[in-house]
Amino acid sequence: MNGKPLPVGVDNFSEIIEEGYFYVDKTLLIKELLDMKGEVNRFNRPRRFGKTLNMSMLRYFFEKGGDDHSHLFRGLKIMAAGDEYLAHMGKYPVVSISLKSMKLASYEQAFEMLKKIMAEEYLRHWADIGDSDRLTQPQKESFLRIRDMKGTFGDYLDALKFLTECLYQCAGEKAVVLIDEYDVPLENAWFSGFYDQMITVIRSLFESALKTNDHLAFAVVTGCLRISRESIFTGLNNLKINSITSTAFSEHYGFTQGEVDEMLKAYRLSEKRGEIRDWYNGYCFGTSQVYNPWSVINYVDACRADADGNAEKHEKLYCAF
């Protein structure tokens, strides 16, 4: 069966484009983000609905750096949105972290992982900051402490905000902050018995970076669970919550019927439309009916692997929630 390879388990936007994987174009998420002008945008969606891939796409679009990523978006919908949107391409320093790996057995282990996450992001930006004469010596020393995982407890509570400050001073532009799977350390801590300790850390980390931060252009925060605003986002009057009941952004996570039809057509599986609808349709975000992307991609991949295009012998693919 012909067709591009399917991105089973691939959530890096650059890899999908560069390696020629089939991509369902979600780049108009960029346009809607810019139109809505939210300073802190929180998205809650179920697992395996493309949150991490969209965060990767946002980073490659907005990030200012030595590499030009414009070729990744060639032929995609955002390129036809207009110059006012393309003016934001490659404009901002971007801080991008995922808290997924903080699902650990103890508070001490989870906090150590947070230190590692921040150290890796600081290291990623060291080339832009290390030789700069725009930072003071004390700022460079603080930066190196976090990069080398030798910071104080207070250093890490302020680590996101401090990084945006350093990037602003060196790049001359406010930073975009992307935080993926923000809820993982909190859900894990709740079931592991150290929630009070972890909520204090995450709340301080987020509030310092996202509340009244003069070096923040805007932020996107994603997760599966809707952690109460009062517990973690206290005082964030600039927070826009986009849940599964929100009409805005409703088609940017999950596959619409039209997108599923296009995928089936591309792989000569249009006759499977009814079956795939029966198995994987049924999600409603705002006013949009959507499919689970992970399930659809795996279904189509299973059909491709079968010379007869018959997926009946394959176990039905369900998302675990």
ChimeraX commands (.cxc) that place a marker at each C-alpha (Angstrom):
marker #1 position 0.00,0.00,0.00 radius 0.5
marker #1 position 1.38,3.41,-0.98 radius 0.5
marker #1 position 1.64,6.55,1.15 radius 0.5
marker #1 position 3.98,8.40,3.45 radius 0.5
marker #1 position 5.12,6.70,6.66 radius 0.5
marker #1 position 2.84,7.38,9.62 radius 0.5
marker #1 position 4.27,9.12,12.70 radius 0.5
marker #1 position 3.55,6.36,15.21 radius 0.5
marker #1 position 4.95,7.65,18.49 radius 0.5
marker #1 position 6.71,10.62,16.84 radius 0.5
marker #1 position 5.93,13.95,18.50 radius 0.5
marker #1 position 8.79,16.12,17.23 radius 0.5
marker #1 position 7.50,18.49,14.54 radius 0.5
marker #1 position 10.86,18.88,12.80 radius 0.5
marker #1 position 11.35,15.11,12.58 radius 0.5
marker #1 position 7.88,14.61,11.10 radius 0.5
marker #1 position 8.48,17.21,8.38 radius 0.5
marker #1 position 12.13,16.42,7.66 radius 0.5
marker #1 position 11.59,12.65,7.51 radius 0.5
marker #1 position 8.52,12.94,5.30 radius 0.5
marker #1 position 5.91,11.56,7.68 radius 0.5
marker #1 position 2.21,12.11,7.06 radius 0.5
marker #1 position 1.24,15.30,8.90 radius 0.5
marker #1 position -2.25,16.54,9.71 radius 0.5
marker #1 position -1.82,20.30,9.44 radius 0.5
marker #1 position -2.53,21.98,12.78 radius 0.5
marker #1 position -0.49,25.12,12.13 radius 0.5
marker #1 position -3.52,27.43,12.31 radius 0.5
marker #1 position -3.22,26.96,16.06 radius 0.5
marker #1 position -0.50,29.61,15.70 radius 0.5
marker #1 position -2.92,32.06,14.07 radius 0.5
marker #1 position -5.61,31.55,16.69 radius 0.5
marker #1 position -3.09,31.98,19.53 radius 0.5
marker #1 position -1.96,35.29,18.07 radius 0.5
marker #1 position -5.54,36.40,17.39 radius 0.5
marker #1 position -6.72,35.61,20.93 radius 0.5
marker #1 position -3.80,37.53,22.44 radius 0.5
marker #1 position -3.82,35.46,25.62 radius 0.5
marker #1 position -0.80,36.05,27.83 radius 0.5
marker #1 position -1.04,32.67,29.57 radius 0.5
marker #1 position -2.98,30.00,27.65 radius 0.5
marker #1 position -3.81,26.70,29.33 radius 0.5
marker #1 position -5.03,23.73,27.26 radius 0.5
marker #1 position -6.54,20.65,28.85 radius 0.5
marker #1 position -7.01,17.67,26.55 radius 0.5
marker #1 position -7.01,13.87,27.02 radius 0.5
marker #1 position -3.86,11.82,26.58 radius 0.5
marker #1 position -2.56,11.20,23.07 radius 0.5
marker #1 position -4.36,14.10,21.48 radius 0.5
marker #1 position -1.34,15.82,19.94 radius 0.5
marker #1 position -0.49,18.23,22.75 radius 0.5
marker #1 position 3.25,17.55,22.70 radius 0.5
marker #1 position 3.43,17.67,18.89 radius 0.5
marker #1 position 1.66,21.02,18.87 radius 0.5
marker #1 position 4.07,22.36,21.49 radius 0.5
marker #1 position 6.98,21.23,19.32 radius 0.5
marker #1 position 5.38,22.95,16.32 radius 0.5
marker #1 position 4.96,26.19,18.29 radius 0.5
marker #1 position 8.59,26.12,19.36 radius 0.5
marker #1 position 9.88,25.68,15.80 radius 0.5
marker #1 position 7.66,28.47,14.53 radius 0.5
marker #1 position 8.33,31.12,17.16 radius 0.5
marker #1 position 11.92,30.38,18.21 radius 0.5
marker #1 position 14.62,32.88,17.38 radius 0.5
marker #1 position 18.03,31.32,16.94 radius 0.5
marker #1 position 20.84,30.41,14.62 radius 0.5
marker #1 position 18.81,27.94,12.56 radius 0.5
marker #1 position 16.10,29.07,10.14 radius 0.5
marker #1 position 13.07,26.81,10.55 radius 0.5
marker #1 position 10.85,28.46,7.95 radius 0.5
marker #1 position 11.32,25.53,5.54 radius 0.5
marker #1 position 9.48,23.27,7.99 radius 0.5
marker #1 position 6.28,25.24,7.39 radius 0.5
marker #1 position 6.50,25.40,3.60 radius 0.5
marker #1 position 3.12,24.50,2.12 radius 0.5
marker #1 position 1.34,24.48,5.49 radius 0.5
marker #1 position -1.72,26.55,6.29 radius 0.5
marker #1 position -0.01,29.15,8.48 radius 0.5
marker #1 position 2.10,30.28,5.50 radius 0.5
marker #1 position -1.06,31.55,3.79 radius 0.5
marker #1 position -2.41,33.30,6.89 radius 0.5
marker #1 position -0.80,36.64,6.07 radius 0.5
marker #1 position 2.29,38.71,6.78 radius 0.5
marker #1 position 1.00,39.85,10.17 radius 0.5
marker #1 position 1.35,36.26,11.41 radius 0.5
marker #1 position 4.54,35.39,9.56 radius 0.5
marker #1 position 6.16,38.41,11.20 radius 0.5
marker #1 position 6.18,36.34,14.41 radius 0.5
marker #1 position 8.13,33.46,12.86 radius 0.5
marker #1 position 11.59,33.18,14.38 radius 0.5
marker #1 position 11.03,36.30,16.46 radius 0.5
marker #1 position 11.20,35.15,20.09 radius 0.5
marker #1 position 13.53,33.30,22.41 radius 0.5
marker #1 position 11.57,30.22,23.52 radius 0.5
marker #1 position 11.72,28.40,26.84 radius 0.5
marker #1 position 10.31,24.90,26.33 radius 0.5
marker #1 position 10.06,22.28,29.06 radius 0.5
marker #1 position 8.07,19.11,29.71 radius 0.5
marker #1 position 7.33,17.88,33.23 radius 0.5
marker #1 position 6.41,14.38,32.05 radius 0.5
marker #1 position 9.52,12.79,33.55 radius 0.5
marker #1 position 8.67,14.03,37.08 radius 0.5
marker #1 position 6.48,10.99,37.72 radius 0.5
marker #1 position 8.71,9.52,40.42 radius 0.5
marker #1 position 8.30,7.75,43.75 radius 0.5
marker #1 position 9.40,10.48,46.15 radius 0.5
marker #1 position 9.47,14.25,46.44 radius 0.5
marker #1 position 13.27,14.21,46.53 radius 0.5
marker #1 position 13.47,12.27,43.27 radius 0.5
marker #1 position 10.87,14.47,41.60 radius 0.5
marker #1 position 12.62,17.67,42.64 radius 0.5
marker #1 position 15.94,16.29,41.42 radius 0.5
marker #1 position 14.27,15.63,38.06 radius 0.5
marker #1 position 13.01,19.22,37.98 radius 0.5
marker #1 position 16.60,20.37,38.48 radius 0.5
marker #1 position 17.65,18.18,35.55 radius 0.5
marker #1 position 14.85,19.51,33.33 radius 0.5
marker #1 position 15.84,23.10,34.03 radius 0.5
marker #1 position 19.55,22.31,33.61 radius 0.5
marker #1 position 18.91,20.86,30.15 radius 0.5
marker #1 position 16.94,23.92,29.05 radius 0.5
marker #1 position 19.59,26.27,30.44 radius 0.5
marker #1 position 22.25,24.28,28.59 radius 0.5
marker #1 position 20.22,24.55,25.36 radius 0.5
marker #1 position 20.38,28.34,25.67 radius 0.5
marker #1 position 23.99,28.58,26.87 radius 0.5
marker #1 position 25.31,29.20,23.36 radius 0.5
marker #1 position 23.12,32.32,23.16 radius 0.5
marker #1 position 24.07,33.57,26.60 radius 0.5
marker #1 position 27.54,32.31,27.49 radius 0.5
marker #1 position 29.50,34.83,25.42 radius 0.5
marker #1 position 27.08,37.70,25.88 radius 0.5
marker #1 position 28.30,40.89,27.51 radius 0.5
marker #1 position 24.72,41.88,28.35 radius 0.5
marker #1 position 24.56,39.84,31.55 radius 0.5
marker #1 position 26.24,40.82,34.77 radius 0.5
marker #1 position 28.75,38.50,36.37 radius 0.5
marker #1 position 26.31,37.59,39.19 radius 0.5
marker #1 position 23.67,36.74,36.56 radius 0.5
marker #1 position 26.11,34.46,34.73 radius 0.5
marker #1 position 27.04,32.78,37.99 radius 0.5
marker #1 position 23.38,32.15,38.81 radius 0.5
marker #1 position 22.81,30.83,35.30 radius 0.5
marker #1 position 25.73,28.41,35.59 radius 0.5
marker #1 position 24.56,27.14,38.99 radius 0.5
marker #1 position 21.23,26.09,37.49 radius 0.5
marker #1 position 22.84,24.74,34.32 radius 0.5
marker #1 position 25.18,22.60,36.41 radius 0.5
marker #1 position 22.43,21.46,38.84 radius 0.5
marker #1 position 24.13,23.23,41.73 radius 0.5
marker #1 position 21.52,25.89,42.42 radius 0.5
marker #1 position 19.83,26.65,45.71 radius 0.5
marker #1 position 16.20,25.72,46.37 radius 0.5
marker #1 position 15.26,29.35,45.71 radius 0.5
marker #1 position 17.16,29.32,42.40 radius 0.5
marker #1 position 14.86,26.60,41.07 radius 0.5
marker #1 position 11.65,28.25,42.24 radius 0.5
marker #1 position 12.65,31.27,40.15 radius 0.5
marker #1 position 14.38,29.34,37.34 radius 0.5
marker #1 position 11.80,29.92,34.60 radius 0.5
marker #1 position 11.48,33.63,35.25 radius 0.5
marker #1 position 15.24,34.10,35.52 radius 0.5
marker #1 position 15.79,32.35,32.19 radius 0.5
marker #1 position 13.27,34.66,30.46 radius 0.5
marker #1 position 15.08,37.63,31.99 radius 0.5
marker #1 position 18.46,36.45,30.69 radius 0.5
marker #1 position 17.08,35.72,27.23 radius 0.5
marker #1 position 15.41,39.11,27.04 radius 0.5
marker #1 position 18.61,40.89,27.96 radius 0.5
marker #1 position 20.58,38.95,25.33 radius 0.5
marker #1 position 18.03,38.76,22.51 radius 0.5
marker #1 position 16.16,42.02,23.01 radius 0.5
marker #1 position 12.79,40.24,22.76 radius 0.5
marker #1 position 10.39,38.92,25.35 radius 0.5
marker #1 position 10.31,35.13,25.66 radius 0.5
marker #1 position 7.65,32.59,24.79 radius 0.5
marker #1 position 7.28,29.96,27.52 radius 0.5
marker #1 position 5.97,26.47,26.67 radius 0.5
marker #1 position 5.21,24.06,29.53 radius 0.5
marker #1 position 4.03,20.60,28.52 radius 0.5
marker #1 position 2.39,18.07,30.87 radius 0.5
marker #1 position 2.25,20.51,33.76 radius 0.5
marker #1 position -0.12,18.22,35.66 radius 0.5
marker #1 position 2.06,15.08,35.74 radius 0.5
marker #1 position 4.11,15.95,38.86 radius 0.5
marker #1 position 0.97,17.04,40.71 radius 0.5
marker #1 position -1.11,13.97,39.87 radius 0.5
marker #1 position 1.82,11.74,40.76 radius 0.5
marker #1 position 2.46,13.58,44.03 radius 0.5
marker #1 position -1.21,13.29,45.00 radius 0.5
marker #1 position -1.15,9.50,44.71 radius 0.5
marker #1 position 2.37,9.19,46.16 radius 0.5
marker #1 position 1.76,11.20,49.31 radius 0.5
marker #1 position 3.80,14.38,48.80 radius 0.5
marker #1 position 1.28,16.67,47.11 radius 0.5
marker #1 position 1.69,19.56,49.57 radius 0.5
marker #1 position 5.43,19.74,48.94 radius 0.5
marker #1 position 5.09,19.49,45.16 radius 0.5
marker #1 position 2.26,22.00,44.82 radius 0.5
marker #1 position 4.38,24.55,46.66 radius 0.5
marker #1 position 7.24,24.09,44.18 radius 0.5
marker #1 position 5.11,24.10,41.02 radius 0.5
marker #1 position 3.01,27.05,42.16 radius 0.5
marker #1 position 6.10,29.12,42.93 radius 0.5
marker #1 position 7.79,28.13,39.66 radius 0.5
marker #1 position 4.74,29.08,37.59 radius 0.5
marker #1 position 3.73,32.21,39.46 radius 0.5
marker #1 position 7.17,33.77,39.26 radius 0.5
marker #1 position 7.38,33.13,35.50 radius 0.5
marker #1 position 3.79,33.72,34.41 radius 0.5
marker #1 position 2.51,36.46,36.72 radius 0.5
marker #1 position 3.58,40.06,36.07 radius 0.5
marker #1 position 6.72,38.97,34.23 radius 0.5
marker #1 position 7.96,41.89,32.15 radius 0.5
marker #1 position 10.08,39.51,30.05 radius 0.5
marker #1 position 7.19,37.24,28.98 radius 0.5
marker #1 position 5.60,37.56,25.53 radius 0.5
marker #1 position 3.09,34.79,26.18 radius 0.5
marker #1 position 2.93,31.26,27.53 radius 0.5
marker #1 position 1.23,27.99,26.58 radius 0.5
marker #1 position 0.64,25.38,29.28 radius 0.5
marker #1 position -0.79,21.94,28.46 radius 0.5
marker #1 position -1.97,18.96,30.45 radius 0.5
marker #1 position -4.64,16.30,30.76 radius 0.5
marker #1 position -6.11,17.22,34.13 radius 0.5
marker #1 position -7.70,20.51,35.04 radius 0.5
marker #1 position -5.85,21.34,38.24 radius 0.5
marker #1 position -7.91,23.96,40.06 radius 0.5
marker #1 position -6.96,27.54,39.38 radius 0.5
marker #1 position -6.90,28.25,43.11 radius 0.5
marker #1 position -4.31,25.57,43.86 radius 0.5
marker #1 position -1.68,26.36,41.25 radius 0.5
marker #1 position -2.59,29.50,39.29 radius 0.5
marker #1 position -3.56,31.73,42.20 radius 0.5
marker #1 position -3.47,35.38,41.23 radius 0.5
marker #1 position -2.93,34.76,37.50 radius 0.5
marker #1 position -5.50,37.22,36.19 radius 0.5
marker #1 position -3.97,36.83,32.71 radius 0.5
marker #1 position -4.84,33.11,32.48 radius 0.5
marker #1 position -7.05,31.90,29.62 radius 0.5
marker #1 position -8.37,28.39,30.21 radius 0.5
marker #1 position -9.16,26.31,27.13 radius 0.5
marker #1 position -10.89,23.11,28.20 radius 0.5
marker #1 position -12.74,20.43,26.24 radius 0.5
marker #1 position -15.90,22.54,26.55 radius 0.5
marker #1 position -14.32,25.62,24.97 radius 0.5
marker #1 position -15.27,26.52,21.40 radius 0.5
marker #1 position -11.97,28.31,20.77 radius 0.5
marker #1 position -9.14,26.06,19.56 radius 0.5
marker #1 position -11.58,23.12,19.40 radius 0.5
marker #1 position -10.25,21.73,16.09 radius 0.5
marker #1 position -6.52,22.08,16.83 radius 0.5
marker #1 position -6.31,19.00,19.09 radius 0.5
marker #1 position -7.63,15.74,17.68 radius 0.5
marker #1 position -8.58,14.95,14.08 radius 0.5
marker #1 position -11.76,16.31,12.52 radius 0.5
marker #1 position -13.91,14.16,10.24 radius 0.5
marker #1 position -12.49,15.96,7.22 radius 0.5
marker #1 position -8.92,15.29,8.34 radius 0.5
marker #1 position -9.66,11.61,8.92 radius 0.5
marker #1 position -11.28,11.37,5.48 radius 0.5
marker #1 position -8.17,12.91,3.88 radius 0.5
marker #1 position -5.92,10.43,5.66 radius 0.5
marker #1 position -8.04,7.47,4.63 radius 0.5
marker #1 position -8.06,8.70,1.03 radius 0.5
marker #1 position -4.27,9.14,1.05 radius 0.5
marker #1 position -3.85,5.49,2.07 radius 0.5
marker #1 position -6.67,4.15,-0.15 radius 0.5
marker #1 position -8.76,3.19,2.84 radius 0.5
marker #1 position -11.86,5.29,2.26 radius 0.5
marker #1 position -14.05,2.19,2.60 radius 0.5
marker #1 position -13.00,2.06,6.27 radius 0.5
marker #1 position -14.70,5.38,7.06 radius 0.5
marker #1 position -17.67,3.81,8.82 radius 0.5
marker #1 position -15.58,1.39,10.83 radius 0.5
marker #1 position -13.09,3.98,12.02 radius 0.5
marker #1 position -15.97,6.30,12.95 radius 0.5
marker #1 position -17.59,3.56,15.02 radius 0.5
marker #1 position -14.35,2.76,16.82 radius 0.5
marker #1 position -12.68,6.12,17.42 radius 0.5
marker #1 position -15.16,8.98,17.00 radius 0.5
marker #1 position -17.17,10.30,19.92 radius 0.5
marker #1 position -15.11,13.14,21.39 radius 0.5
marker #1 position -16.68,16.58,21.42 radius 0.5
marker #1 position -14.47,19.61,22.07 radius 0.5
marker #1 position -16.62,22.72,22.17 radius 0.5
marker #1 position -18.83,22.28,19.11 radius 0.5
marker #1 position -16.35,20.09,17.18 radius 0.5
marker #1 position -16.57,16.32,16.84 radius 0.5
marker #1 position -13.04,14.92,16.83 radius 0.5
marker #1 position -11.17,11.62,16.72 radius 0.5
marker #1 position -8.32,10.50,18.92 radius 0.5
marker #1 position -5.19,10.97,16.74 radius 0.5
marker #1 position -3.16,8.18,18.32 radius 0.5
marker #1 position -5.92,5.66,17.71 radius 0.5
marker #1 position -6.52,6.76,14.12 radius 0.5
marker #1 position -2.82,6.75,13.21 radius 0.5
marker #1 position -2.33,3.29,14.69 radius 0.5
marker #1 position -5.44,1.97,12.95 radius 0.5
marker #1 position -4.31,3.23,9.55 radius 0.5
marker #1 position -0.80,1.93,10.18 radius 0.5
marker #1 position -2.23,-1.49,11.04 radius 0.5
marker #1 position -4.22,-1.48,7.80 radius 0.5
marker #1 position -1.08,-0.58,5.84 radius 0.5
marker #1 position 0.80,-3.45,7.46 radius 0.5
marker #1 position -1.87,-5.88,6.31 radius 0.5
marker #1 position -1.55,-6.68,2.62 radius 0.5
marker #1 position -5.35,-6.97,2.36 radius 0.5
marker #1 position -6.05,-3.70,4.14 radius 0.5
marker #1 position -7.99,-5.71,6.71 radius 0.5
marker #1 position -7.62,-4.52,10.29 radius 0.5
marker #1 position -10.06,-7.04,11.78 radius 0.5
marker #1 position -7.26,-9.32,12.88 radius 0.5
marker #1 position -5.61,-6.44,14.73 radius 0.5
marker #1 position -6.68,-5.73,18.26 radius 0.5
marker #1 position -8.79,-2.60,18.53 radius 0.5
marker #1 position -6.67,0.33,19.58 radius 0.5
marker #1 position -7.95,2.28,22.52 radius 0.5
marker #1 position -6.44,5.15,24.45 radius 0.5
marker #1 position -5.84,4.45,28.12 radius 0.5
marker #1 position -7.18,7.20,30.34 radius 0.5
marker link #1:1,2 radius 0.2
marker link #1:2,3 radius 0.2
marker link #1:3,4 radius 0.2
marker link #1:4,5 radius 0.2
marker link #1:5,6 radius 0.2
marker link #1:6,7 radius 0.2
marker link #1:7,8 radius 0.2
marker link #1:8,9 radius 0.2
marker link #1:9,10 radius 0.2
marker link #1:10,11 radius 0.2
marker link #1:11,12 radius 0.2
marker link #1:12,13 radius 0.2
marker link #1:13,14 radius 0.2
marker link #1:14,15 radius 0.2
marker link #1:15,16 radius 0.2
marker link #1:16,17 radius 0.2
marker link #1:17,18 radius 0.2
marker link #1:18,19 radius 0.2
marker link #1:19,20 radius 0.2
marker link #1:20,21 radius 0.2
marker link #1:21,22 radius 0.2
marker link #1:22,23 radius 0.2
marker link #1:23,24 radius 0.2
marker link #1:24,25 radius 0.2
marker link #1:25,26 radius 0.2
marker link #1:26,27 radius 0.2
marker link #1:27,28 radius 0.2
marker link #1:28,29 radius 0.2
marker link #1:29,30 radius 0.2
marker link #1:30,31 radius 0.2
marker link #1:31,32 radius 0.2
marker link #1:32,33 radius 0.2
marker link #1:33,34 radius 0.2
marker link #1:34,35 radius 0.2
marker link #1:35,36 radius 0.2
marker link #1:36,37 radius 0.2
marker link #1:37,38 radius 0.2
marker link #1:38,39 radius 0.2
marker link #1:39,40 radius 0.2
marker link #1:40,41 radius 0.2
marker link #1:41,42 radius 0.2
marker link #1:42,43 radius 0.2
marker link #1:43,44 radius 0.2
marker link #1:44,45 radius 0.2
marker link #1:45,46 radius 0.2
marker link #1:46,47 radius 0.2
marker link #1:47,48 radius 0.2
marker link #1:48,49 radius 0.2
marker link #1:49,50 radius 0.2
marker link #1:50,51 radius 0.2
marker link #1:51,52 radius 0.2
marker link #1:52,53 radius 0.2
marker link #1:53,54 radius 0.2
marker link #1:54,55 radius 0.2
marker link #1:55,56 radius 0.2
marker link #1:56,57 radius 0.2
marker link #1:57,58 radius 0.2
marker link #1:58,59 radius 0.2
marker link #1:59,60 radius 0.2
marker link #1:60,61 radius 0.2
marker link #1:61,62 radius 0.2
marker link #1:62,63 radius 0.2
marker link #1:63,64 radius 0.2
marker link #1:64,65 radius 0.2
marker link #1:65,66 radius 0.2
marker link #1:66,67 radius 0.2
marker link #1:67,68 radius 0.2
marker link #1:68,69 radius 0.2
marker link #1:69,70 radius 0.2
marker link #1:70,71 radius 0.2
marker link #1:71,72 radius 0.2
marker link #1:72,73 radius 0.2
marker link #1:73,74 radius 0.2
marker link #1:74,75 radius 0.2
marker link #1:75,76 radius 0.2
marker link #1:76,77 radius 0.2
marker link #1:77,78 radius 0.2
marker link #1:78,79 radius 0.2
marker link #1:79,80 radius 0.2
marker link #1:80,81 radius 0.2
marker link #1:81,82 radius 0.2
marker link #1:82,83 radius 0.2
marker link #1:83,84 radius 0.2
marker link #1:84,85 radius 0.2
marker link #1:85,86 radius 0.2
marker link #1:86,87 radius 0.2
marker link #1:87,88 radius 0.2
marker link #1:88,89 radius 0.2
marker link #1:89,90 radius 0.2
marker link #1:90,91 radius 0.2
marker link #1:91,92 radius 0.2
marker link #1:92,93 radius 0.2
marker link #1:93,94 radius 0.2
marker link #1:94,95 radius 0.2
marker link #1:95,96 radius 0.2
marker link #1:96,97 radius 0.2
marker link #1:97,98 radius 0.2
marker link #1:98,99 radius 0.2
marker link #1:99,100 radius 0.2
marker link #1:100,101 radius 0.2
marker link #1:101,102 radius 0.2
marker link #1:102,103 radius 0.2
marker link #1:103,104 radius 0.2
marker link #1:104,105 radius 0.2
marker link #1:105,106 radius 0.2
marker link #1:106,107 radius 0.2
marker link #1:107,108 radius 0.2
marker link #1:108,109 radius 0.2
marker link #1:109,110 radius 0.2
marker link #1:110,111 radius 0.2
marker link #1:111,112 radius 0.2
marker link #1:112,113 radius 0.2
marker link #1:113,114 radius 0.2
marker link #1:114,115 radius 0.2
marker link #1:115,116 radius 0.2
marker link #1:116,117 radius 0.2
marker link #1:117,118 radius 0.2
marker link #1:118,119 radius 0.2
marker link #1:119,120 radius 0.2
marker link #1:120,121 radius 0.2
marker link #1:121,122 radius 0.2
marker link #1:122,123 radius 0.2
marker link #1:123,124 radius 0.2
marker link #1:124,125 radius 0.2
marker link #1:125,126 radius 0.2
marker link #1:126,127 radius 0.2
marker link #1:127,128 radius 0.2
marker link #1:128,129 radius 0.2
marker link #1:129,130 radius 0.2
marker link #1:130,131 radius 0.2
marker link #1:131,132 radius 0.2
marker link #1:132,133 radius 0.2
marker link #1:133,134 radius 0.2
marker link #1:134,135 radius 0.2
marker link #1:135,136 radius 0.2
marker link #1:136,137 radius 0.2
marker link #1:137,138 radius 0.2
marker link #1:138,139 radius 0.2
marker link #1:139,140 radius 0.2
marker link #1:140,141 radius 0.2
marker link #1:141,142 radius 0.2
marker link #1:142,143 radius 0.2
marker link #1:143,144 radius 0.2
marker link #1:144,145 radius 0.2
marker link #1:145,146 radius 0.2
marker link #1:146,147 radius 0.2
marker link #1:147,148 radius 0.2
marker link #1:148,149 radius 0.2
marker link #1:149,150 radius 0.2
marker link #1:150,151 radius 0.2
marker link #1:151,152 radius 0.2
marker link #1:152,153 radius 0.2
marker link #1:153,154 radius 0.2
marker link #1:154,155 radius 0.2
marker link #1:155,156 radius 0.2
marker link #1:156,157 radius 0.2
marker link #1:157,158 radius 0.2
marker link #1:158,159 radius 0.2
marker link #1:159,160 radius 0.2
marker link #1:160,161 radius 0.2
marker link #1:161,162 radius 0.2
marker link #1:162,163 radius 0.2
marker link #1:163,164 radius 0.2
marker link #1:164,165 radius 0.2
marker link #1:165,166 radius 0.2
marker link #1:166,167 radius 0.2
marker link #1:167,168 radius 0.2
marker link #1:168,169 radius 0.2
marker link #1:169,170 radius 0.2
marker link #1:170,171 radius 0.2
marker link #1:171,172 radius 0.2
marker link #1:172,173 radius 0.2
marker link #1:173,174 radius 0.2
marker link #1:174,175 radius 0.2
marker link #1:175,176 radius 0.2
marker link #1:176,177 radius 0.2
marker link #1:177,178 radius 0.2
marker link #1:178,179 radius 0.2
marker link #1:179,180 radius 0.2
marker link #1:180,181 radius 0.2
marker link #1:181,182 radius 0.2
marker link #1:182,183 radius 0.2
marker link #1:183,184 radius 0.2
marker link #1:184,185 radius 0.2
marker link #1:185,186 radius 0.2
marker link #1:186,187 radius 0.2
marker link #1:187,188 radius 0.2
marker link #1:188,189 radius 0.2
marker link #1:189,190 radius 0.2
marker link #1:190,191 radius 0.2
marker link #1:191,192 radius 0.2
marker link #1:192,193 radius 0.2
marker link #1:193,194 radius 0.2
marker link #1:194,195 radius 0.2
marker link #1:195,196 radius 0.2
marker link #1:196,197 radius 0.2
marker link #1:197,198 radius 0.2
marker link #1:198,199 radius 0.2
marker link #1:199,200 radius 0.2
marker link #1:200,201 radius 0.2
marker link #1:201,202 radius 0.2
marker link #1:202,203 radius 0.2
marker link #1:203,204 radius 0.2
marker link #1:204,205 radius 0.2
marker link #1:205,206 radius 0.2
marker link #1:206,207 radius 0.2
marker link #1:207,208 radius 0.2
marker link #1:208,209 radius 0.2
marker link #1:209,210 radius 0.2
marker link #1:210,211 radius 0.2
marker link #1:211,212 radius 0.2
marker link #1:212,213 radius 0.2
marker link #1:213,214 radius 0.2
marker link #1:214,215 radius 0.2
marker link #1:215,216 radius 0.2
marker link #1:216,217 radius 0.2
marker link #1:217,218 radius 0.2
marker link #1:218,219 radius 0.2
marker link #1:219,220 radius 0.2
marker link #1:220,221 radius 0.2
marker link #1:221,222 radius 0.2
marker link #1:222,223 radius 0.2
marker link #1:223,224 radius 0.2
marker link #1:224,225 radius 0.2
marker link #1:225,226 radius 0.2
marker link #1:226,227 radius 0.2
marker link #1:227,228 radius 0.2
marker link #1:228,229 radius 0.2
marker link #1:229,230 radius 0.2
marker link #1:230,231 radius 0.2
marker link #1:231,232 radius 0.2
marker link #1:232,233 radius 0.2
marker link #1:233,234 radius 0.2
marker link #1:234,235 radius 0.2
marker link #1:235,236 radius 0.2
marker link #1:236,237 radius 0.2
marker link #1:237,238 radius 0.2
marker link #1:238,239 radius 0.2
marker link #1:239,240 radius 0.2
marker link #1:240,241 radius 0.2
marker link #1:241,242 radius 0.2
marker link #1:242,243 radius 0.2
marker link #1:243,244 radius 0.2
marker link #1:244,245 radius 0.2
marker link #1:245,246 radius 0.2
marker link #1:246,247 radius 0.2
marker link #1:247,248 radius 0.2
marker link #1:248,249 radius 0.2
marker link #1:249,250 radius 0.2
marker link #1:250,251 radius 0.2
marker link #1:251,252 radius 0.2
marker link #1:252,253 radius 0.2
marker link #1:253,254 radius 0.2
marker link #1:254,255 radius 0.2
marker link #1:255,256 radius 0.2
marker link #1:256,257 radius 0.2
marker link #1:257,258 radius 0.2
marker link #1:258,259 radius 0.2
marker link #1:259,260 radius 0.2
marker link #1:260,261 radius 0.2
marker link #1:261,262 radius 0.2
marker link #1:262,263 radius 0.2
marker link #1:263,264 radius 0.2
marker link #1:264,265 radius 0.2
marker link #1:265,266 radius 0.2
marker link #1:266,267 radius 0.2
marker link #1:267,268 radius 0.2
marker link #1:268,269 radius 0.2
marker link #1:269,270 radius 0.2
marker link #1:270,271 radius 0.2
marker link #1:271,272 radius 0.2
marker link #1:272,273 radius 0.2
marker link #1:273,274 radius 0.2
marker link #1:274,275 radius 0.2
marker link #1:275,276 radius 0.2
marker link #1:276,277 radius 0.2
marker link #1:277,278 radius 0.2
marker link #1:278,279 radius 0.2
marker link #1:279,280 radius 0.2
marker link #1:280,281 radius 0.2
marker link #1:281,282 radius 0.2
marker link #1:282,283 radius 0.2
marker link #1:283,284 radius 0.2
marker link #1:284,285 radius 0.2
marker link #1:285,286 radius 0.2
marker link #1:286,287 radius 0.2
marker link #1:287,288 radius 0.2
marker link #1:288,289 radius 0.2
marker link #1:289,290 radius 0.2
marker link #1:290,291 radius 0.2
marker link #1:291,292 radius 0.2
marker link #1:292,293 radius 0.2
marker link #1:293,294 radius 0.2
marker link #1:294,295 radius 0.2
marker link #1:295,296 radius 0.2
marker link #1:296,297 radius 0.2
marker link #1:297,298 radius 0.2
marker link #1:298,299 radius 0.2
marker link #1:299,300 radius 0.2
marker link #1:300,301 radius 0.2
marker link #1:301,302 radius 0.2
marker link #1:302,303 radius 0.2
marker link #1:303,304 radius 0.2
marker link #1:304,305 radius 0.2
marker link #1:305,306 radius 0.2
marker link #1:306,307 radius 0.2
marker link #1:307,308 radius 0.2
marker link #1:308,309 radius 0.2
marker link #1:309,310 radius 0.2
marker link #1:310,311 radius 0.2
marker link #1:311,312 radius 0.2
marker link #1:312,313 radius 0.2
marker link #1:313,314 radius 0.2
marker link #1:314,315 radius 0.2
marker link #1:315,316 radius 0.2
marker link #1:316,317 radius 0.2
marker link #1:317,318 radius 0.2
marker link #1:318,319 radius 0.2
marker link #1:319,320 radius 0.2
marker link #1:320,321 radius 0.2
view
